[in-house]
């Protein structure tokens, strides 16, 4: 959660600090609507259900299906900045969960089940390096490389999402006649 908050705030701050006057072509994808938004909603609901409300193999299956739906949404909207990074992060997390029968977490006793689909990192986890193995110094949250990609993509997405605000302001400034 801390990673997502920092990423989104960082993207907004970067747009505010550096984004003025650097808009792209108004005919690009950021001016159009979202494609298949229902997949994102369904994926988010399934991810929440699979990780918290439903246990066992059924929970992991629902969680994986949620990741797949959210990744399909991201790929369908690939022209929006950051969504391909989000899709790669979701695919990485889904792959680890599928191969390692859940998300391995460093700092928990090997094989010990934890909240939702998490378990302690052990030598039996072939993709353990892609699990929740990085401990953040602030908040002591444990994240995976997939989480980093999702957060980075979210930061870029917010940066791009705020672009039309600055593009409009720049267009208004350009409509003022210039005297030579």
Backbone bond lengths (Angstrom), bond angles and torsions (degrees), N, CA, C in turn:
res aa  C-N    CA-C-N  psi(-1)  N-CA   C-N-CA  omega(-1)  CA-C   N-CA-C  phi
1 X - - - 1.446 - - 1.518 110.63 -
2 X 1.322 117.55 -42.76 1.454 121.61 179.25 1.525 110.85 -61.48
3 X 1.336 117.01 -39.90 1.458 121.33 -179.83 1.522 110.11 -63.02
4 X 1.315 117.38 -44.26 1.467 120.84 179.55 1.526 111.33 -63.37
5 X 1.309 116.68 -42.63 1.462 120.91 179.46 1.530 110.92 -63.15
6 X 1.317 117.39 -44.68 1.462 121.06 178.97 1.531 110.42 -64.74
7 X 1.318 117.25 -41.60 1.464 120.89 -178.41 1.523 111.69 -64.21
8 X 1.323 116.96 -47.63 1.464 120.47 -178.90 1.532 110.26 -66.41
9 X 1.314 117.16 -43.29 1.465 120.79 177.92 1.525 110.17 -63.46
10 X 1.332 116.68 -41.45 1.464 120.63 178.37 1.517 112.29 -62.72
11 X 1.324 117.34 -41.44 1.467 120.74 177.74 1.519 111.79 -63.45
12 X 1.329 116.58 -42.89 1.469 120.76 178.85 1.525 110.54 -66.04
13 X 1.320 116.65 -42.73 1.462 121.03 179.96 1.534 110.85 -65.37
14 X 1.325 116.33 -41.77 1.465 119.65 178.67 1.528 110.83 -63.15
15 X 1.316 117.51 -40.67 1.467 120.34 177.99 1.522 109.57 -63.70
16 X 1.318 116.94 -42.75 1.460 120.98 -178.97 1.527 110.97 -64.55
17 X 1.335 116.33 -42.46 1.457 120.00 -176.93 1.525 113.97 -77.16
18 X 1.337 116.31 -43.45 1.458 120.03 -169.86 1.519 114.88 -115.72
19 X 1.292 117.93 -9.13 1.449 120.33 -169.38 1.507 116.97 -86.72
20 X 1.285 119.28 -13.17 1.463 120.92 -175.28 1.518 110.71 -65.28
21 X 1.328 112.97 130.68 1.452 118.78 176.33 1.510 114.71 78.12
22 X 1.313 118.70 5.06 1.459 121.01 -179.13 1.520 111.19 -114.40
23 X 1.308 117.24 40.64 1.458 121.43 -179.59 1.511 111.30 -73.48
24 X 1.310 116.96 163.81 1.446 120.80 177.41 1.522 108.94 -108.24
25 X 1.283 116.95 -171.82 1.452 123.27 -177.98 1.522 110.72 -58.84
26 X 1.346 119.29 127.91 1.461 121.32 -179.03 1.525 113.87 -62.79
27 X 1.331 117.70 -15.87 1.466 119.40 179.72 1.526 112.01 -84.50
28 X 1.329 117.65 3.47 1.462 119.61 -177.65 1.526 111.63 -74.01
29 X 1.331 115.64 178.71 1.469 121.41 -173.50 1.517 113.24 -66.06
30 X 1.333 118.55 -23.34 1.462 118.56 -177.74 1.525 111.53 -68.91
31 X 1.333 117.34 -16.59 1.456 120.32 178.16 1.529 111.46 -86.36
32 X 1.310 118.00 -13.08 1.461 122.30 -178.80 1.518 110.94 -97.51
33 X 1.336 115.56 167.67 1.455 120.65 -179.61 1.522 112.76 -75.71
34 X 1.328 114.56 171.47 1.458 121.74 178.61 1.518 109.26 -77.65
35 X 1.324 116.95 140.26 1.461 122.21 176.68 1.524 109.30 -94.55
36 X 1.283 116.12 134.55 1.458 123.56 173.56 1.524 112.53 56.38
37 X 1.309 116.99 45.49 1.467 121.70 -178.23 1.525 112.11 -60.46
38 X 1.341 117.17 -27.44 1.464 120.29 179.03 1.531 111.24 -61.50
39 X 1.336 117.14 -30.03 1.471 119.82 177.35 1.520 111.35 -64.73
40 X 1.330 116.44 -38.39 1.462 119.75 178.43 1.524 110.68 -65.35
41 X 1.320 116.77 -44.72 1.469 121.06 179.57 1.528 109.90 -62.45
42 X 1.331 116.27 -48.31 1.472 120.07 179.57 1.528 111.03 -62.45
43 X 1.340 116.99 -41.69 1.462 120.75 178.99 1.521 111.93 -62.90
44 X 1.336 116.47 -42.30 1.472 120.00 179.15 1.523 110.81 -64.64
45 X 1.330 117.30 -43.48 1.472 120.55 178.54 1.523 111.29 -62.73
46 X 1.337 116.46 -44.43 1.461 120.15 -178.64 1.524 111.13 -67.52
47 X 1.324 117.02 -37.02 1.460 120.54 178.21 1.525 110.29 -63.97
48 X 1.322 116.42 -43.54 1.465 120.59 178.01 1.511 112.08 -64.08
49 X 1.340 116.82 -44.14 1.469 120.71 178.78 1.523 111.01 -65.05
50 X 1.332 116.14 -45.33 1.459 120.40 -176.79 1.508 113.55 -66.81
51 X 1.328 117.08 -30.06 1.459 118.48 -177.55 1.523 113.04 -91.54
52 X 1.330 117.83 -17.31 1.469 118.18 -175.50 1.529 114.48 -126.93
53 X 1.316 117.48 -44.08 1.461 119.75 -170.50 1.521 114.19 -90.63
54 X 1.314 116.76 -30.90 1.470 120.39 -176.26 1.523 107.94 -111.43
55 X 1.298 117.36 129.33 1.460 120.61 -178.24 1.510 112.59 -100.02
56 X 1.298 114.98 174.44 1.460 122.60 173.37 1.517 114.13 67.77
57 X 1.330 113.70 -154.73 1.466 121.16 -177.83 1.525 111.00 -63.08
58 X 1.329 117.27 -37.94 1.466 120.62 179.63 1.529 110.57 -61.85
59 X 1.331 116.58 -40.59 1.459 120.62 178.77 1.514 112.36 -64.12
60 X 1.329 116.46 -42.85 1.458 120.50 178.61 1.523 110.25 -65.47
61 X 1.329 117.12 -38.31 1.465 121.20 178.60 1.522 110.87 -63.86
62 X 1.326 117.59 -44.78 1.460 121.65 178.53 1.527 110.03 -65.22
63 X 1.328 117.10 -41.40 1.462 121.65 177.51 1.528 110.70 -60.41
64 X 1.328 117.02 -48.23 1.469 121.65 179.01 1.529 110.81 -59.64
65 X 1.331 117.40 -43.28 1.462 120.89 178.35 1.530 110.79 -62.03
66 X 1.331 117.08 -38.48 1.462 120.85 176.61 1.516 112.04 -63.15
67 X 1.341 116.80 -43.16 1.469 120.63 176.31 1.525 110.82 -60.57
68 X 1.320 116.30 -43.17 1.464 120.45 -178.70 1.535 109.99 -63.13
69 X 1.329 117.78 -45.52 1.472 120.39 179.79 1.529 111.12 -62.59
70 X 1.320 117.28 -43.31 1.465 120.48 179.03 1.529 111.01 -65.43
71 X 1.327 117.11 -38.06 1.465 120.43 178.14 1.526 110.81 -68.00
72 X 1.330 118.19 -38.56 1.470 120.95 176.67 1.526 109.74 -62.24
73 X 1.340 116.54 -42.33 1.465 120.26 176.21 1.525 110.07 -58.59
74 X 1.331 117.18 -46.27 1.467 121.06 -178.41 1.522 111.19 -62.46
75 X 1.325 117.27 -42.90 1.461 120.77 179.40 1.530 110.48 -67.64
76 X 1.328 117.84 -37.97 1.469 121.03 178.66 1.522 111.69 -63.14
77 X 1.309 116.72 -26.37 1.461 122.23 179.63 1.525 111.68 -109.82
78 X 1.313 117.03 31.81 1.453 123.57 -171.62 1.521 114.03 -57.41
79 X 1.311 118.17 -22.33 1.467 120.03 -179.56 1.525 112.22 -72.39
80 X 1.303 117.44 -16.91 1.463 120.21 176.81 1.522 108.32 -79.82
81 X 1.301 114.52 130.99 1.467 120.67 -177.13 1.526 110.54 -56.05
82 X 1.317 116.43 131.70 1.460 122.49 174.31 1.512 115.73 96.22
83 X 1.320 118.30 -21.49 1.463 118.77 -174.15 1.534 113.67 -71.36
84 X 1.305 118.13 -28.96 1.466 118.23 175.59 1.527 110.75 -69.07
85 X 1.330 117.21 -35.77 1.473 119.52 174.73 1.523 110.54 -63.34
86 X 1.328 116.08 -41.60 1.465 120.35 177.78 1.517 110.20 -62.32
87 X 1.341 117.49 -43.95 1.468 121.04 179.18 1.528 110.89 -61.43
88 X 1.338 117.40 -42.08 1.469 120.40 178.51 1.530 111.09 -63.97
89 X 1.332 117.20 -42.01 1.466 120.88 178.47 1.512 112.24 -63.71
90 X 1.336 116.53 -43.29 1.470 120.48 177.83 1.522 110.52 -63.82
91 X 1.337 116.70 -41.98 1.466 120.05 179.10 1.532 110.87 -64.26
92 X 1.335 116.94 -39.57 1.471 120.08 178.43 1.521 110.37 -63.00
93 X 1.328 116.92 -47.01 1.470 120.02 179.56 1.527 111.19 -63.65
94 X 1.327 116.95 -42.76 1.470 120.37 179.91 1.520 111.04 -62.90
95 X 1.330 116.76 -39.44 1.467 120.94 179.50 1.522 110.79 -64.46
96 X 1.328 116.61 -45.50 1.473 120.05 179.04 1.524 110.34 -60.40
97 X 1.320 117.05 -45.81 1.464 120.82 -178.31 1.526 110.98 -63.46
98 X 1.326 116.75 -39.79 1.468 120.16 -179.78 1.528 111.60 -68.93
99 X 1.316 116.98 -45.26 1.470 120.98 -175.40 1.526 111.33 -74.30
100 X 1.337 117.12 -40.98 1.467 121.20 -175.33 1.531 113.19 -96.51
101 X 1.310 117.51 13.45 1.472 122.23 -179.77 1.528 111.57 53.60
102 X 1.301 116.09 44.52 1.459 122.69 -179.24 1.513 109.79 127.80
103 X 1.319 116.52 173.94 1.467 121.61 -178.07 1.526 109.74 -90.30
104 X 1.350 117.64 114.24 1.467 119.97 176.87 1.529 110.68 -71.74
105 X 1.327 115.54 139.69 1.464 121.41 -176.68 1.521 109.51 -125.63
106 X 1.332 115.93 126.01 1.471 120.81 174.59 1.523 107.98 -71.90
107 X 1.320 116.79 141.76 1.453 121.47 177.95 1.514 113.50 99.27
108 X 1.324 116.66 -4.53 1.471 121.65 175.09 1.530 105.95 -111.86
109 X 1.308 116.89 144.49 1.468 120.64 179.52 1.531 109.91 -52.09
110 X 1.342 117.95 136.33 1.462 121.79 -177.64 1.521 113.16 -51.28
111 X 1.338 114.70 127.83 1.457 121.49 177.18 1.511 115.34 78.98
112 X 1.314 118.71 -11.50 1.460 121.83 -178.29 1.520 110.07 -68.67
113 X 1.352 118.24 125.19 1.464 119.73 178.47 1.526 110.85 -66.27
114 X 1.313 115.48 143.96 1.472 121.49 177.59 1.523 108.01 -127.75
115 X 1.296 116.91 -166.99 1.468 121.65 -176.68 1.525 111.37 -56.42
116 X 1.326 115.14 135.12 1.463 121.23 175.96 1.509 112.85 60.20
117 X 1.306 116.17 -123.53 1.459 122.93 -175.49 1.524 112.63 -96.59
118 X 1.308 119.11 12.84 1.462 123.10 -178.61 1.532 111.90 -89.46
119 X 1.318 115.70 152.05 1.461 122.27 172.97 1.527 108.75 -152.81
120 X 1.303 115.97 160.71 1.455 120.76 -179.79 1.518 112.28 -63.02
121 X 1.322 116.47 137.69 1.454 122.76 179.65 1.524 109.93 -64.71
122 X 1.336 115.39 128.85 1.460 119.90 177.97 1.526 109.55 -133.48
123 X 1.324 115.57 173.04 1.469 120.32 178.85 1.523 111.98 -68.51
124 X 1.302 117.06 -15.98 1.468 121.17 -179.57 1.524 112.24 -81.58
125 X 1.304 118.38 -3.51 1.463 122.29 179.58 1.524 109.03 -91.94
126 X 1.350 117.91 102.18 1.466 119.88 -176.23 1.535 113.20 -63.56
127 X 1.310 117.22 -28.50 1.463 120.01 179.65 1.529 111.57 -109.29
128 X 1.313 116.10 30.90 1.459 121.25 -177.51 1.517 113.99 -56.22
129 X 1.335 117.22 -32.17 1.466 120.35 179.13 1.518 112.05 -66.20
130 X 1.325 116.95 -22.87 1.468 120.85 177.80 1.521 112.10 -93.92
131 X 1.327 116.89 2.07 1.468 121.31 177.64 1.516 110.61 -82.16
132 X 1.321 115.23 -168.33 1.468 121.19 178.61 1.518 108.27 -75.34
133 X 1.335 115.36 82.16 1.457 120.41 -174.08 1.521 113.76 -115.82
134 X 1.320 118.33 -7.44 1.466 121.43 -179.82 1.524 108.77 -102.84
135 X 1.322 116.58 121.32 1.459 121.82 179.84 1.523 108.32 -98.70
136 X 1.325 115.69 123.16 1.459 119.89 178.55 1.522 110.13 -76.88
137 X 1.318 117.04 138.88 1.464 119.40 -179.33 1.527 112.50 -66.82
138 X 1.308 117.83 -30.70 1.461 121.90 178.78 1.527 107.85 -98.42
139 X 1.298 117.54 124.68 1.457 121.39 179.16 1.514 114.04 82.65
140 X 1.324 117.98 -13.28 1.468 123.94 178.79 1.526 112.08 53.16
141 X 1.324 116.90 33.96 1.453 122.25 176.55 1.524 108.46 -79.61
142 X 1.330 116.65 139.58 1.457 121.52 178.78 1.526 108.07 -102.55
143 X 1.333 115.92 126.49 1.462 120.72 -176.03 1.517 110.38 -128.80
144 X 1.321 114.94 164.48 1.456 122.16 179.17 1.529 109.79 -108.12
145 X 1.331 117.24 164.76 1.467 119.11 173.26 1.532 112.00 -57.96
146 X 1.325 117.26 -34.20 1.462 120.32 175.77 1.518 111.70 -62.66
147 X 1.338 116.47 -39.40 1.467 120.43 176.65 1.526 110.80 -62.61
148 X 1.338 116.22 -38.25 1.464 120.42 178.87 1.532 109.79 -63.66
149 X 1.333 117.15 -43.62 1.465 120.19 178.21 1.526 111.64 -63.19
150 X 1.338 116.88 -42.49 1.462 120.60 178.43 1.530 109.76 -62.53
151 X 1.316 117.44 -44.62 1.470 120.93 179.98 1.526 111.45 -65.13
152 X 1.332 116.78 -43.12 1.459 120.29 178.47 1.531 110.13 -63.28
153 X 1.317 116.24 -43.89 1.466 120.17 176.84 1.520 111.81 -61.54
154 X 1.337 116.76 -39.56 1.461 120.40 177.21 1.509 111.95 -63.85
155 X 1.315 116.63 -38.36 1.460 121.45 178.05 1.532 110.44 -64.50
156 X 1.325 116.20 -46.26 1.463 120.89 178.39 1.526 110.21 -64.77
157 X 1.329 116.73 -38.45 1.467 121.11 179.28 1.524 110.69 -62.22
158 X 1.321 117.17 -46.03 1.469 120.18 178.83 1.527 110.06 -64.33
159 X 1.324 116.80 -40.96 1.464 121.02 177.31 1.533 109.51 -56.78
160 X 1.324 117.26 -47.99 1.464 121.67 179.54 1.513 113.35 -71.13
161 X 1.328 117.13 -32.56 1.458 122.01 -178.55 1.521 110.46 -65.19
162 X 1.312 116.87 -35.71 1.457 120.78 179.73 1.524 112.62 -79.91
163 X 1.315 117.71 -7.95 1.458 121.96 -177.65 1.522 113.50 -57.52
164 X 1.334 120.86 -44.44 1.464 119.12 -178.64 1.534 113.47 -58.01
165 X 1.333 118.63 -30.67 1.461 120.51 177.13 1.523 110.24 -60.28
166 X 1.328 115.63 -46.44 1.452 120.03 -178.21 1.521 111.28 -75.45
167 X 1.322 117.40 -29.86 1.453 120.65 178.35 1.524 109.02 -65.03
168 X 1.361 116.76 -42.85 1.464 120.13 178.79 1.521 110.58 -63.49
169 X 1.320 116.79 -44.20 1.472 119.81 178.86 1.517 110.55 -61.23
170 X 1.312 117.75 -40.99 1.461 121.28 178.59 1.513 111.88 -66.11
171 X 1.356 116.42 -39.08 1.467 120.34 178.90 1.523 110.20 -64.94
172 X 1.328 117.61 -39.87 1.470 121.22 178.12 1.515 109.80 -62.93
173 X 1.313 118.23 -40.24 1.461 121.57 -179.77 1.520 110.85 -67.63
174 X 1.348 117.57 -33.12 1.461 120.33 -178.88 1.519 112.72 -75.83
175 X 1.335 119.36 -17.88 1.457 121.09 -178.93 1.521 112.48 -77.26
176 X 1.326 117.06 -11.43 1.457 121.29 176.75 1.534 108.33 -73.65
177 X 1.346 117.05 126.24 1.472 118.78 -178.44 1.526 111.31 -61.67
178 X 1.307 115.28 142.31 1.450 122.27 179.18 1.533 108.25 -102.35
179 X 1.311 117.05 127.74 1.462 121.30 178.76 1.520 108.78 -95.02
180 X 1.297 114.57 135.13 1.464 118.84 179.58 1.485 111.49 -105.67
